[in-house]
Amino acid sequence: MNKKFVVNIGRQLGSGGKEIGEKLAARLGIDFYDKELITLASKESGLCREFFEKADERASQGIIGGLFGMRFPFVGDGALPTQNCLSNDALFKVQSDVIRQLASEKSCLFVGRCADYILREHPCCANIFISASHEARVARLCAMHHISEEEAENMMSKADKKRSEYYNYYSYKTWGAAATYHLCIDSSVLGIEKTIDFVEEFVKLKIKMDFS
């Protein structure tokens, strides 16, 4: 694969989507981006990382942190922004610009953050959604974070709500719906490693078709 391509992965919390994305990117020899996008967006805009962390995969909420009329904590000494409030929409635009720039420069894999929608006009991409059974997600989160099943279920509920609201708001599509992606797969059926095998084969075929 000498030409530039992108893989975009949406995922349920506890489905192993991030792990699958990291290992898939390594196999394909391309760069992986998840939380790294927050750092890049912060550097690109000159705004503190905290702004992007608060807005990360959250739908528009207007003014962040009640900062109306206050000076923004820029990383360096810079001029005040033209607006006296900073919305999640503005931060989404900054992050979107970073995603588009990266995709224009090289092949890469993005996890979440509406990357599939942002890159909808990219000529060569594969959009994947990773889900898992309720039981598998709970078990994975309990093992990862050393928490109770009740706490894991609470984490899942909040994350699913946040991610779906964010995705549906910015993409005008439906988070997790089959029609939204090229491939939806339940990682609890094959297990993480075999799911990676399956997705890798699918991606290679999809990219080959896009290039032909």
PEVENQUI-V347223 format. One record per pair of residues at least 4 apart in sequence whose C-alpha atoms are under 8 Angstrom apart, sorted by the first residue. I is the first residue (numbers start at 1). GAP is how many residues later the second one is. Records with the same first field share a line. If there is no record, write none. Layout:
I: GAP ; GAP
//
This chain:
3: 104
4: 99 ; 100 ; 101 ; 102 ; 103 ; 120
5: 98 ; 101 ; 102 ; 103 ; 118 ; 119 ; 120 ; 202
6: 97 ; 101 ; 102 ; 103 ; 104 ; 118 ; 119 ; 120
7: 101 ; 102 ; 103 ; 118 ; 119 ; 120 ; 121 ; 196
8: 101 ; 102 ; 103 ; 104 ; 107 ; 108 ; 117 ; 118 ; 119 ; 120
9: 8 ; 12 ; 100 ; 101 ; 102 ; 103 ; 107 ; 118 ; 119 ; 120 ; 121
10: 7 ; 101 ; 102 ; 117 ; 118 ; 119 ; 120 ; 166
11: 4 ; 5 ; 6 ; 7 ; 100 ; 101 ; 118 ; 119 ; 120 ; 165
12: 5 ; 118 ; 119 ; 120 ; 144 ; 147 ; 148
13: 4 ; 124 ; 143 ; 146 ; 147
14: 118 ; 122 ; 123 ; 124 ; 126 ; 127 ; 142
15: 115 ; 116 ; 117 ; 118 ; 121 ; 122 ; 125 ; 171 ; 172 ; 173
16: 4 ; 114 ; 171 ; 176
17: 4 ; 94 ; 113 ; 114
18: 4 ; 16 ; 93
19: 4
20: 4 ; 172 ; 173 ; 175 ; 176
21: 4 ; 11 ; 88 ; 89 ; 90
22: 4 ; 10
23: 4 ; 173
24: 4 ; 172 ; 176
25: 4 ; 5 ; 6 ; 7 ; 83 ; 84
26: 4 ; 5 ; 6
28: 172
30: 77 ; 78 ; 79
31: 76 ; 77 ; 78
32: 76 ; 77 ; 78
33: 4 ; 75 ; 76 ; 77 ; 78
34: 76 ; 77 ; 78
35: 4
36: 4
37: 4 ; 58 ; 61 ; 62
38: 4 ; 11 ; 14 ; 15 ; 18 ; 57
39: 4 ; 10
40: 4 ; 58
41: 4 ; 8 ; 11 ; 53 ; 54 ; 57
42: 4 ; 5 ; 6 ; 7 ; 10
43: 4
44: 50 ; 54
45: 49
46: 28 ; 29 ; 30
47: 4 ; 25 ; 26 ; 27 ; 28
48: 4 ; 25 ; 26 ; 27
49: 4
50: 4
51: 4 ; 13 ; 40
52: 4 ; 39
55: 4 ; 9 ; 33 ; 36
56: 57
57: 55 ; 56 ; 105 ; 106 ; 109 ; 110
58: 30 ; 104 ; 105 ; 107 ; 108
59: 29 ; 30 ; 103 ; 106 ; 107 ; 108 ; 110 ; 111
60: 27 ; 28 ; 29 ; 106 ; 109
61: 26 ; 27
62: 24 ; 25 ; 26 ; 27
63: 4 ; 5 ; 22 ; 23 ; 24 ; 25
64: 21 ; 22 ; 23 ; 24
67: 4 ; 5 ; 18 ; 19
68: 16 ; 17
69: 15 ; 16
70: 14
71: 9
72: 8 ; 9
74: 4
86: 4 ; 5
87: 4
88: 4
89: 4
90: 4
91: 4
92: 4
93: 4
94: 4
95: 4
96: 4 ; 19 ; 22
97: 4
98: 4
99: 4 ; 16 ; 19 ; 20
100: 4 ; 18 ; 19
101: 4
102: 4 ; 6
103: 4 ; 5 ; 16
110: 5
111: 4
113: 54
114: 4 ; 53 ; 56 ; 57
115: 4
116: 4 ; 11
117: 54
123: 87
124: 83 ; 86 ; 87
125: 81 ; 82 ; 85
126: 56 ; 77 ; 80 ; 81
127: 54 ; 55 ; 56
128: 53 ; 54 ; 55 ; 56 ; 57
129: 47 ; 52 ; 54 ; 55 ; 56
130: 54 ; 55 ; 56 ; 57
131: 53 ; 54 ; 55 ; 56 ; 57
132: 4 ; 5 ; 53 ; 54 ; 55 ; 56 ; 57
133: 4 ; 53 ; 55
134: 4
135: 4
136: 4 ; 52
137: 4
138: 4 ; 11 ; 14 ; 15 ; 18
139: 4 ; 10
140: 4
141: 4 ; 5 ; 6 ; 11
142: 4 ; 5 ; 6 ; 7 ; 10
143: 4
147: 4 ; 5
148: 4
149: 4
150: 4
151: 4
152: 4
153: 4
154: 4
155: 4
156: 4
157: 4
158: 4
159: 4
160: 4
161: 4
162: 4
163: 4 ; 12
164: 4 ; 10 ; 11 ; 12
165: 4
166: 4
167: 4 ; 5 ; 6 ; 7 ; 8
168: 4 ; 5 ; 6 ; 7
169: 4
173: 7
174: 6
175: 5
176: 4 ; 8
177: 4
178: 4 ; 5 ; 6
185: 10
186: 4
187: 4 ; 5 ; 8
188: 4
190: 4 ; 5
191: 4
192: 4
193: 4
194: 4
195: 4
196: 4
197: 4
198: 4
199: 4
200: 4
201: 4
202: 4
203: 4
204: 4
205: 4
206: 4
207: 4
208: 4
//
